[in-house]
Amino acid sequence: MELTVANRRAIERACRRIVHALKMSQDREVIDVSKQLAVEEALQRIEKTDEVAQFLEPLLEAKTEVEVSAYEALIERYTKPFPSLTNEQLRNMWKKEKKLKVPNVELVDWGELVYFTWKDMTTRTQYIVAHDGTRYVTVKGTIGMAVKDGICAICNEPTETRSFTVTHRVKGQQRSQTNAICANPTDCNARLADEQRLHRFIERQQKR
């Protein structure tokens, strides 16, 4: 069994819901329903296969907060980090950007990332790199300066957002599409438990 960071986050959410149910109720039926709902939500976010269902089965059987915590610690072993990147790889992804400013990737904790991103505030550009299991996929956009309350188009959580505008040239004309995304990418990464939402976001930006 191999989990992505987003998969781990989905399971951690399920664990938190189950712990909450154990704390708030003594009714076994109520707790069992809460477990089933939490596990079903995790399955929807990951991939509903027999292997994943079997992997999540201990959560349905857990009777105490200690058992849930022990399971949550266990999933760390099965989580693969985001595929690490070098500065050279980042430059190759945006070869046409002659003045591309790449960040120092040596201190990045790849084990906590669902996607890699950085901002160049001098050009107000944000670069996003995801991995679909076989290859890196990228998108860049112009970010707005204003920070507003909204729903992030990547993690789908209510938060402080900035506008993210992607511009394409189609048949000699410029076409733009704007979304609200988390103003703080670290928070976005920490909340993102549905990797397919990230990939759908990038796909939408690439359509012309």
C-alpha positions in Angstrom: 0.0 0.0 0.0 1.4 3.4 -1.0 -0.2 6.8 -0.1 0.4 10.2 -1.4 0.6 13.2 1.0 -3.0 14.1 0.0 -4.1 10.5 0.7 -2.6 10.8 4.1 -4.4 14.1 4.8 -7.7 12.5 3.8 -7.1 9.7 6.3 -6.0 12.1 9.0 -9.3 13.9 8.5 -11.2 10.7 9.0 -9.2 10.0 12.1 -10.1 13.4 13.6 -13.8 12.9 12.9 -13.7 9.5 14.6 -11.9 10.8 17.6 -14.4 13.6 17.8 -17.3 11.1 17.7 -15.6 9.0 20.5 -15.2 12.1 22.7 -18.7 13.4 22.1 -20.9 10.3 22.3 -21.2 7.1 24.3 -23.8 5.7 21.9 -22.2 2.9 20.0 -24.6 3.2 17.0 -23.9 7.0 16.7 -20.1 6.3 16.8 -20.4 3.5 14.2 -22.3 5.8 11.8 -19.7 8.5 12.3 -16.9 6.0 11.6 -18.6 4.8 8.4 -19.2 8.4 7.2 -15.6 9.4 7.9 -14.2 6.3 6.1 -16.5 6.7 3.2 -15.4 10.3 2.7 -11.8 9.3 2.8 -12.4 6.6 0.2 -14.0 9.2 -2.1 -11.0 11.5 -1.8 -8.5 8.7 -2.4 -9.6 5.9 -4.6 -12.4 3.4 -3.9 -10.5 0.1 -4.3 -10.6 -3.1 -2.3 -7.0 -2.5 -1.2 -7.7 1.0 0.1 -11.0 -0.2 1.8 -9.0 -2.9 3.5 -6.4 -0.5 4.6 -9.0 1.8 6.3 -10.8 -1.1 7.9 -9.0 -0.7 11.3 -10.7 2.7 11.7 -14.1 1.0 11.6 -12.9 -1.4 14.3 -11.2 1.2 16.6 -13.0 1.5 19.9 -10.7 4.1 21.7 -8.9 7.3 20.9 -5.6 5.5 21.6 -6.4 3.0 18.8 -7.2 5.8 16.3 -4.0 7.6 17.3 -1.9 4.5 16.8 -3.4 3.9 13.4 -2.8 7.6 12.4 0.9 7.2 13.4 1.1 4.0 11.2 0.1 5.7 8.0 3.2 7.8 8.0 5.1 4.7 7.0 3.0 4.2 3.9 3.2 7.8 2.7 5.5 8.7 -0.2 6.7 12.3 -0.4 6.2 14.6 -3.3 8.8 13.8 -5.9 11.7 16.1 -5.1 12.8 18.8 -7.6 16.1 20.4 -8.4 16.6 24.0 -9.5 17.6 22.7 -12.9 14.4 20.8 -13.3 12.4 24.0 -12.5 14.3 26.0 -15.0 13.6 23.4 -17.7 9.9 23.5 -16.9 9.9 27.2 -17.8 12.6 27.5 -20.5 11.0 30.5 -22.1 11.3 32.5 -18.9 14.7 34.1 -19.3 14.6 35.9 -16.0 13.1 33.0 -14.0 13.9 33.3 -10.3 13.8 29.8 -8.8 13.7 29.2 -5.0 16.2 27.3 -3.0 14.8 23.8 -2.9 17.5 22.3 -0.6 15.5 23.0 2.6 12.1 22.0 1.2 10.3 19.3 3.2 8.9 17.2 0.3 7.1 14.9 2.7 4.6 17.6 3.6 3.8 18.8 0.0 0.9 17.8 -2.2 2.2 20.3 -4.8 5.2 22.7 -5.0 4.8 26.4 -5.6 6.6 29.6 -5.2 6.0 33.3 -6.0 8.1 36.0 -7.7 6.6 39.1 -6.2 8.6 41.4 -8.5 6.6 40.1 -11.4 3.5 39.0 -9.3 3.8 35.5 -10.7 3.0 32.3 -8.9 4.4 29.0 -10.3 2.7 25.7 -9.4 4.1 22.2 -10.0 2.1 19.0 -9.3 2.7 15.4 -10.1 0.0 13.1 -11.5 1.8 9.9 -10.6 3.8 9.6 -13.8 4.9 13.2 -14.7 5.1 16.7 -13.5 2.3 19.1 -14.5 2.7 22.9 -14.3 0.8 26.1 -14.4 1.7 29.7 -13.8 -0.4 32.8 -13.2 -0.4 36.4 -12.2 -1.5 36.9 -8.6 -3.4 39.9 -7.3 -2.2 42.1 -4.5 -5.5 42.2 -2.7 -6.2 39.5 -0.1 -9.9 38.7 0.3 -12.0 36.1 2.2 -13.1 33.4 -0.2 -13.1 29.7 -1.2 -9.8 28.4 -2.6 -10.2 26.8 -6.1 -7.5 24.2 -5.2 -8.2 23.0 -1.6 -11.9 24.1 -1.6 -11.6 25.6 1.9 -12.8 29.0 3.1 -9.7 31.1 3.7 -7.9 34.3 2.8 -7.4 34.3 -1.0 -5.6 36.1 -3.8 -6.7 36.1 -7.5 -4.7 33.8 -9.8 -5.0 34.7 -13.5 -3.8 32.5 -16.3 -3.5 34.2 -19.7 -3.2 32.3 -23.1 -2.8 33.7 -26.6 -5.3 32.1 -28.9 -5.4 33.0 -32.6 -3.7 36.2 -31.9 -6.0 37.2 -29.0 -5.3 37.0 -25.3 -7.7 35.0 -23.2 -7.6 35.0 -19.4 -9.3 33.0 -16.6 -9.1 34.0 -13.0 -9.6 31.9 -9.8 -9.3 32.6 -6.1 -6.6 30.5 -4.5 -5.1 30.5 -1.0 -3.0 33.5 -0.2 -0.8 31.2 1.9 0.4 28.2 -0.2 1.6 26.4 3.0 -1.9 26.5 4.5 -3.3 25.3 1.2 -0.9 22.3 1.1 -1.8 21.4 4.7 -5.5 21.4 3.9 -5.5 19.7 0.5 -6.9 16.1 1.0 -8.3 15.6 -2.5 -5.5 15.5 -5.1 -7.9 15.1 -8.0 -9.2 18.6 -7.2 -5.7 20.0 -7.7 -5.3 18.2 -11.0 -8.6 19.4 -12.3 -7.7 22.9 -11.4 -4.5 22.7 -13.4 -6.3 21.1 -16.4 -8.8 23.9 -16.4 -6.0 26.5 -16.6 -4.3 24.7 -19.5 -7.5 24.6 -21.7 -7.6 27.3 -24.4 
